[in-house]
Amino acid sequence: MSLWIPITIAAAAFQTVRFMLQKSLSTVKLSAAGATFARFAYSMPLAVLGLIMAMQLTGFSLPTLTGRFWLFAVIGGTTQILATICVVALFKQRNFAVGITFKKTEVIQTAIVGFLVLGDQVSSGALFAIVLGLVAVLLLSKSPGGEGAWWAHLTNRASRLGLGSGVLFAFSSVSYRGASLELGDLDAWFRALVTLAVVVSFQFLSMGLWLLWRDRAELRAVWDTRRTGVFVGLTSLCGSFCWFFAFTLQNAAYVKALGQVELIFSLFASILFFRERITRREIAGMTLLGASILALVLTI
């Protein structure tokens, strides 16, 4: 089995837990910006410490960070901030599932952006698997009891937030892969760790300064929710490292396509932790999504 496959599955699992924690923060105590900042505030020290310890243990030195690396890192970090704010804002929408439908179009968008920016190619078999996964996501994301087809909801706020986050996440994923590839022939895990430490430090500083200028009360609220925020930071760090590692090893579109296993994890979390009942449509969607993931893995 290729190493990027279990790493991507682990990333999706960590992301599921992080979004559950962020949802609890956003719906009770923090704004969308505050819940997003909590992710970076509590993961940045861990990322930098991890990089320092890795360099001490391995004897590796910090590689040269070129202008092209910084360009990719800043674009990726900025678009991820905006995308995360969009997703956290979705948690407060009644038609959350419809918005998530459009967020998940990021897989197709990542394939397009990856080709345009980095020249990454997607095979015809993998493209079929990606499209099959998108159909599965549409089945999974339609709100139970919602009226009309999913495309009838294109103009609502949740859909705009979801589609916007999908575009932004596509750019961040491709940018992170581009930044990591700029670090040369170092071990893939070390390139991922360097990229992660740089990006999350930029995100912490930029969002921290913005909140200091615009909403100091939210900074205090982030500190007041530190008991949950620490776990947000920890799961964010583990998930981000796995995503960055996978992006270093494989085409970002393939990584994002496999990462849709997150939806299956989320449904199981709903059943096990929130005691929600699963519908026939959701069973069909999970089956189809599982088939698309298997097809993707066998195609590559």
C-alpha positions in Angstrom: 0.0 0.0 0.0 1.3 3.5 -0.9 2.2 5.5 2.2 0.0 8.4 1.3 -3.2 6.3 1.6 -3.1 5.5 5.3 -1.7 9.0 6.0 -4.7 10.6 4.2 -7.2 8.4 6.1 -5.5 9.5 9.4 -5.8 13.1 8.3 -9.5 12.7 7.6 -10.0 11.1 11.0 -8.3 13.9 12.8 -10.2 16.5 10.8 -13.5 14.9 11.8 -12.7 15.2 15.5 -11.4 18.8 15.0 -14.6 19.9 13.2 -16.7 18.4 16.0 -14.7 20.4 18.6 -14.9 23.6 16.5 -18.6 23.2 16.1 -19.0 23.1 19.9 -16.9 26.3 20.2 -18.6 28.2 17.4 -22.2 27.4 18.5 -21.6 28.2 22.1 -18.8 30.7 22.8 -16.9 31.9 19.8 -17.5 33.6 16.5 -16.5 32.0 13.2 -13.2 34.0 13.2 -12.6 33.1 16.9 -13.1 29.4 16.4 -10.8 29.5 13.4 -8.1 31.4 15.3 -8.3 28.9 18.2 -7.2 26.2 15.7 -4.0 28.1 14.9 -3.4 29.6 18.3 -3.2 26.2 20.0 -1.4 24.3 17.2 1.3 26.8 16.4 3.4 26.3 19.5 3.2 22.5 19.0 4.2 22.7 15.4 7.2 24.9 16.0 8.3 22.7 19.0 7.9 19.6 16.9 10.1 21.1 14.1 12.8 22.1 16.7 12.8 18.6 18.3 13.0 17.0 14.8 16.0 19.0 13.9 17.8 18.2 17.1 17.1 14.5 16.9 17.9 14.1 13.2 20.6 16.7 12.8 18.7 18.2 9.9 19.0 21.9 9.4 16.3 24.4 8.3 16.3 24.4 4.4 16.5 27.6 2.4 13.0 29.1 2.1 12.8 30.6 -1.4 10.6 33.4 -2.5 8.5 30.9 -4.4 8.1 28.8 -1.2 6.9 31.9 0.7 4.5 32.8 -2.1 2.9 29.3 -1.9 2.9 29.3 1.9 1.2 32.7 2.2 -1.4 31.9 -0.5 -2.1 28.5 1.1 -2.3 29.9 4.6 -4.5 32.8 3.7 -7.0 30.8 1.6 -7.2 28.2 4.4 -8.0 30.8 7.0 -10.8 32.2 4.8 -12.0 28.7 3.9 -12.1 27.6 7.6 -14.1 30.7 8.5 -16.6 29.8 5.8 -17.0 26.2 7.1 -17.3 27.3 10.8 -19.9 29.9 9.7 -21.8 27.0 8.0 -22.2 25.4 11.4 -24.7 28.2 12.3 -26.8 27.6 9.2 -30.0 25.6 9.3 -29.2 24.1 5.9 -25.6 23.1 6.9 -25.7 19.9 4.9 -26.5 21.7 1.7 -23.5 24.0 2.2 -21.3 21.0 2.9 -22.4 19.5 -0.5 -20.8 22.5 -2.3 -17.7 22.5 0.0 -17.0 18.9 -1.2 -16.8 20.1 -4.8 -13.2 21.1 -3.7 -12.0 17.7 -5.0 -12.9 18.6 -8.6 -11.7 22.1 -8.1 -8.4 20.9 -6.6 -7.8 18.8 -9.7 -8.3 21.8 -11.9 -6.2 24.2 -9.8 -3.5 21.5 -9.5 -3.3 21.2 -13.2 -3.2 24.9 -13.8 -0.7 25.8 -11.1 1.6 22.8 -10.8 0.8 20.8 -14.0 -0.5 17.8 -11.9 -2.2 15.3 -14.2 -5.3 13.2 -13.3 -5.8 9.9 -15.1 -9.1 9.0 -16.7 -9.7 6.2 -14.2 -9.0 8.5 -11.2 -11.3 11.2 -12.7 -14.1 8.7 -12.9 -13.5 7.8 -9.2 -13.6 11.5 -8.3 -16.9 12.1 -10.1 -18.4 9.0 -8.6 -17.3 10.3 -5.2 -19.0 13.6 -5.9 -22.3 11.9 -6.7 -22.0 10.0 -3.4 -21.4 13.3 -1.6 -24.6 14.8 -3.2 -26.5 11.8 -1.9 -25.1 12.2 1.6 -25.4 16.0 1.9 -29.1 16.7 1.0 -30.9 17.8 4.1 -33.4 15.2 5.4 -36.8 16.6 4.8 -35.5 19.4 2.6 -37.7 20.5 -0.1 -36.7 20.4 -3.8 -33.5 19.2 -5.4 -30.0 20.2 -4.2 -29.5 22.6 -7.1 -32.5 24.6 -6.1 -30.5 25.8 -3.1 -27.7 27.4 -5.1 -28.5 30.9 -4.0 -28.8 30.5 -0.3 -26.1 31.6 2.2 -25.1 28.1 3.2 -24.5 27.2 -0.5 -22.4 30.3 -1.1 -20.3 29.6 2.0 -19.9 26.0 1.0 -18.9 26.7 -2.6 -16.6 29.5 -1.5 -14.9 27.3 1.0 -14.4 24.6 -1.7 -12.6 27.0 -4.0 -10.4 28.3 -1.2 -9.6 24.8 0.1 -8.6 23.8 -3.4 -6.1 26.7 -3.6 -4.7 26.0 -0.2 -4.2 22.3 -0.9 -2.4 22.9 -4.2 -0.3 25.8 -2.6 0.8 23.5 0.3 1.9 20.9 -2.2 3.8 23.6 -4.2 5.5 24.9 -1.0 6.6 21.5 0.1 8.0 20.6 -3.3 10.0 23.8 -3.3 12.1 22.4 -0.4 14.0 20.0 -2.7 15.1 16.4 -2.0 14.7 16.3 1.8 12.7 13.5 3.4 9.0 14.0 2.7 8.0 14.0 6.4 10.5 16.7 7.2 9.4 18.9 4.2 5.8 18.5 5.5 6.8 19.5 9.0 8.8 22.6 7.8 5.9 23.7 5.6 3.4 23.2 8.4 5.4 25.1 11.0 5.9 28.1 8.7 2.3 28.2 7.5 0.7 27.8 10.9 3.0 30.5 12.3 2.0 32.9 9.5 -1.7 32.1 10.2 -1.3 32.6 14.0 0.4 36.0 13.5 -1.8 37.3 10.7 -5.1 36.3 12.4 -3.9 37.4 15.9 -2.9 40.9 14.6 -6.3 41.2 12.8 -8.3 40.3 15.9 -6.1 42.5 18.0 -7.1 45.4 15.7 -10.7 44.5 15.1 -12.0 42.4 18.0 -9.9 42.1 21.1 -12.8 40.6 23.0 -12.7 37.6 20.8 -9.0 37.1 21.7 -10.1 36.9 25.3 -12.9 34.5 24.4 -10.3 32.2 22.7 -8.3 32.2 25.9 -11.4 31.5 28.0 -12.2 28.4 25.9 -8.6 27.0 26.2 -9.7 23.7 27.7 -11.4 22.8 24.5 -9.1 24.9 22.3 -6.0 22.9 23.3 -7.7 19.7 21.9 -8.7 21.7 18.8 -5.0 22.7 18.4 -3.8 19.1 19.0 -6.1 17.5 16.5 -5.5 20.3 14.0 -1.7 19.8 14.3 -2.0 16.0 13.8 -4.4 16.4 10.9 -2.5 19.2 9.2 0.8 17.3 9.4 -0.9 14.2 7.8 -2.5 16.4 5.0 0.9 18.1 4.4 2.7 14.8 4.3 0.2 13.3 1.9 0.4 16.4 -0.3 4.2 16.0 -0.4 3.8 12.4 -1.6 0.9 12.6 -4.0 -1.2 14.8 -6.3 -3.4 17.0 -4.2 -6.5 16.0 -6.1 -6.0 12.3 -5.3 -5.4 13.1 -1.6 -8.6 15.2 -1.4 -10.6 12.5 -3.2 -9.5 9.8 -0.7 -10.0 12.3 2.1 -13.7 12.2 1.4 -13.7 9.2 3.7 -14.2 12.0 6.3 -17.9 12.0 5.5 -18.2 8.3 6.4 -16.3 9.1 9.7 -18.7 12.0 10.3 -21.8 9.8 9.8 -20.5 7.2 12.2 -19.7 9.9 14.7 -23.3 11.1 14.4 -24.6 7.6 15.1 -22.2 6.7 17.9 -21.9 10.0 19.8 -25.2 11.9 18.9 -27.4 8.8 18.6 -28.8 10.0 15.2 -30.5 7.5 12.9 -29.1 6.8 9.5 -31.4 6.9 6.5 -31.5 4.7 3.4 -30.1 7.6 1.3 -27.1 7.9 3.7 -26.5 4.1 3.4 -26.5 4.4 -0.4 -24.3 7.4 -0.3 -21.7 5.7 2.0 -21.7 2.6 -0.2 -21.2 4.7 -3.3 -18.5 6.8 -1.6 -16.7 3.7 -0.5 -16.8 2.4 -4.0 -15.3 5.6 -5.4 -12.5 5.5 -2.8 -11.7 1.9 -3.6 -11.8 2.7 -7.4 -9.4 5.6 -6.8 -6.9 3.5 -4.7 -7.0 0.6 -7.3 -6.6 3.1 -10.2 -3.4 4.8 -9.0 
